[in-house]
Each structure stands twice: as C-alpha cells, then as structure tokens.
Amino acid sequence: MQIELISFGKLSDFIPNQNLEIEGIENTDDLKQYLEKIFPELAAMKYKLALNKNLVQQNSKIKNRDSIALMPPFSGG
C-alpha cells in the first residue's frame, strides 16, 4: 500500500514529505508504531495524525493512497 506522508513544524526537520510504500499496516495505531521505529526521534515527541485532512481522534483504518499528516502541538486564536 502506498501513502503520502506530510510533516509540519519541528517534525519536518527529520521527516521529509514523501510517498511511503508500507505493508502489513492497516490502521493509524500501527502506522504510528511503524513511524516511531523508522524515525526514533518521533517517539519522544508529542504529535497528532491527520488522515486525509481530518484529525485522528481514535484508531482509524488506512487505505491505499491515503494522505497522513504529522503535526506537532499547536494553538490558535
């Protein structure tokens, strides 16, 4: 399965935007574990995932060609 990975803020310092080919990963929890394994710096950071421009609030299924954004904590006003 192929996904588009987009990173923002401090995360983009060590995770380039890219298309990833992944196998055996079916949901956002699995993807988070996989990413923290290949990018060890990520495990020590707080971040959120967005799946196809929607913030992930709970474990969600991932499909081929989905877009995943990694976002550091942010505030607005």
N, C-alpha and C positions, 0 to 999 in steps of 0.2 A: 504494500500500500504506500502511496506517496502523499505526504502532507507538506504544506507550506508553513515554515516556522518564521515568525516575525518577533523581534525583541525590541524593547524600549528601555530608555534610561540607562542606568548602570549595567543592566543585563546585556545591552548591545555591545559593551566593551569586550566581552568574551564569548558571546553567542552571535555569530553573524546571521543575518537573514538568509534563509536557504530553503531549498526543497530537500526533504529527507525521505529516504526510502526505508520504511520500517516494516518489520514482520512480527506477528505474534502480539501486537499491541492493539487492543480493541477499545480501550476507554481512556479517559483523561487521567485516572489514577495510575494506570500502567505507564502512560506516557510520561507523567511526572517522575516516576521512579527511573525510567529509562534515561530521561534528560539529566537527572541528577547523577546518574552513573557516568555518562559521557562528558558532562560538564560539572565536575566536582564542586566548583565554586558556588554553583546554584543551590546545593544542599544547605549551605549556611545562610542563605538569603531568604527574605520574605518576598513572595511574589504571587500574582494571580494569573490564571489562564483565561483566555477568551477563545471560544470556539466559534468560528465564523462570525466574528464581531459581537458575540454575546458572552458576557462574563459568566464563567462557570461557577455555579453555586453548589453543585453536587456532581458526583461522578457521572460523566456523560459518554455516550458511545461515539467513537470516531469512525468516520468513513473515508474512503479513498478520495484524495484531492481536497480534504478539509483544510482550513486555514486556522492555525493555532498561534495566538499572540501571547507572549510572556511579558507581564507588566509589573514593574516594581510598585511598592505602595505609593499612592498619590492622594492628594487632597485638592479640593477645589472650592470655589466660592464665587 
